[in-house]
Amino acid sequence: MLLDTLKYHRIILATGSPRRQQLLGSLGIEFEVFTGCSTDESYPSGLKGDEIALFLARKKSLSYPVELNENEILITADTIVCQDGEVLHKPESEADAVEILQKLAGSSHHVFTGVCLRNTIKEKGFVSQTEVRFGMLSDEEINYYIQTYKPYDKAGAYGIQEWIGYIGVEEINGSYFNVMGLPVQLLYRNLEKFIN
């Protein structure tokens, strides 16, 4: 079983995201958190949503400042929200968050999370994709959510596990946990392959 095998490895999750920490912990995996990977989130033009997510996850991995050994596994991830080919980044202001959520209301978008696993010997990357459809949202609902939850650290200006996800999400096709920021089922299976 994977959990038994992982006891012989040091698992490092490089993230400041409490959601990713919670999700990895829910798998029963013991891990350490490293928050010192500061990378700019720029990427080459011409990349699509899934390619951007994987590029940024790998970029975070390569910015880890300590050399890894073969018994360590570094996990990095990045989540991208796209609608009609446009990347909806983390909002920079309240007005920006309002504009993003107005775009998402009454329509579908895609969430891509790229994950990179790496040690000193090898590297493995993969991407999870989820389609999310929001029902209509009133300006009052959007403003209440932004004022109450302040989603400025979230791609697409929302957290599906928060109030707006409860009242807004009509349909989801793919991994719910991917939308939260870490596709745990896919991660578990890829960890199995990585250590074997």
Residue pairs with C-beta under 8 A, 6 or more apart in sequence:
2 188
2 191
2 192
2 195
3 28
3 29
5 195
6 29
6 30
6 191
6 195
7 30
8 71
9 71
9 72
9 73
9 195
10 32
10 71
10 72
10 73
11 29
11 30
11 31
11 32
11 72
11 73
11 75
12 31
12 32
12 33
12 34
12 64
12 72
12 73
12 74
12 75
13 20
13 21
13 24
13 31
13 32
13 33
13 34
13 75
14 33
14 34
14 35
14 36
14 37
14 60
14 61
14 64
14 74
14 75
14 76
15 21
15 33
15 35
15 76
15 77
16 35
17 153
17 181
19 159
19 161
19 180
19 181
19 182
20 77
20 181
20 182
21 33
23 177
23 180
23 181
23 182
23 184
24 31
24 75
24 182
24 184
24 187
25 31
26 184
27 184
27 187
27 188
29 191
31 75
34 64
36 65
37 60
37 61
37 63
37 64
37 65
37 76
38 63
39 56
39 59
39 60
39 63
41 56
41 78
41 89
43 52
43 55
43 56
43 59
44 55
47 55
48 85
49 80
49 82
49 87
49 110
49 112
49 129
50 80
50 112
50 114
50 127
50 129
52 78
52 80
52 87
52 112
52 114
53 78
53 79
53 80
53 112
53 113
53 114
53 127
54 114
54 116
54 125
54 126
54 127
55 114
56 78
56 80
56 114
57 76
57 77
57 78
57 113
57 114
57 115
57 116
57 125
58 76
58 114
58 116
58 123
58 125
60 76
60 77
60 78
60 116
61 74
61 76
61 116
61 118
61 123
64 74
64 76
64 118
67 120
68 74
68 118
68 119
68 120
69 119
69 120
70 119
70 120
70 121
71 119
72 119
72 120
73 117
73 118
73 119
73 191
73 194
73 195
74 116
74 117
74 118
74 119
75 115
75 116
75 117
75 187
76 115
76 116
76 118
77 113
77 114
77 115
77 116
77 181
77 182
78 113
78 114
79 111
79 112
79 113
79 114
79 155
79 178
79 181
80 87
80 111
80 112
80 113
80 114
80 155
81 87
81 88
81 109
81 110
81 111
81 112
81 155
81 156
82 88
82 109
82 110
82 111
82 112
83 103
83 104
83 107
83 108
83 109
83 110
88 100
88 103
88 104
88 109
88 155
88 156
88 157
89 155
90 152
90 153
90 154
90 155
90 157
91 97
91 100
91 151
91 152
91 157
92 152
94 146
96 157
97 146
97 151
97 152
97 157
98 139
98 142
98 143
98 146
100 156
100 157
101 137
101 142
101 145
101 146
101 157
101 158
101 164
102 137
102 139
102 142
104 134
104 137
104 156
104 157
104 158
105 134
105 135
105 136
105 137
105 142
105 168
106 134
106 135
106 136
106 137
107 133
107 134
108 131
108 132
108 133
108 134
108 171
109 131
109 132
109 134
109 156
110 129
110 130
110 131
110 132
111 129
111 130
111 131
111 132
111 155
111 156
111 174
111 178
111 179
112 127
112 128
112 129
113 127
113 128
113 178
113 181
113 182
113 183
114 125
114 126
114 127
115 125
115 126
115 127
115 128
115 182
115 183
115 186
115 187
115 190
116 123
116 124
116 125
117 123
117 124
117 125
117 190
117 191
117 194
118 124
122 194
124 190
124 193
124 194
126 186
126 190
128 174
128 175
128 178
128 183
128 186
129 174
129 178
130 172
130 173
130 174
130 175
130 176
130 178
130 179
131 171
131 172
131 173
131 174
132 160
132 169
132 171
132 172
132 173
132 179
133 169
133 170
133 171
133 172
134 168
134 169
134 170
135 168
135 169
135 170
137 164
137 167
137 168
141 164
141 167
141 168
142 164
144 163
145 151
145 158
145 162
145 163
145 164
146 157
148 163
149 159
149 162
149 163
149 164
151 157
151 158
151 159
151 162
158 164
158 165
158 168
159 165
159 180
160 169
160 172
160 176
160 179
160 180
161 180
172 179
175 183
175 184
175 185
175 186
177 183
177 184
177 185
178 186
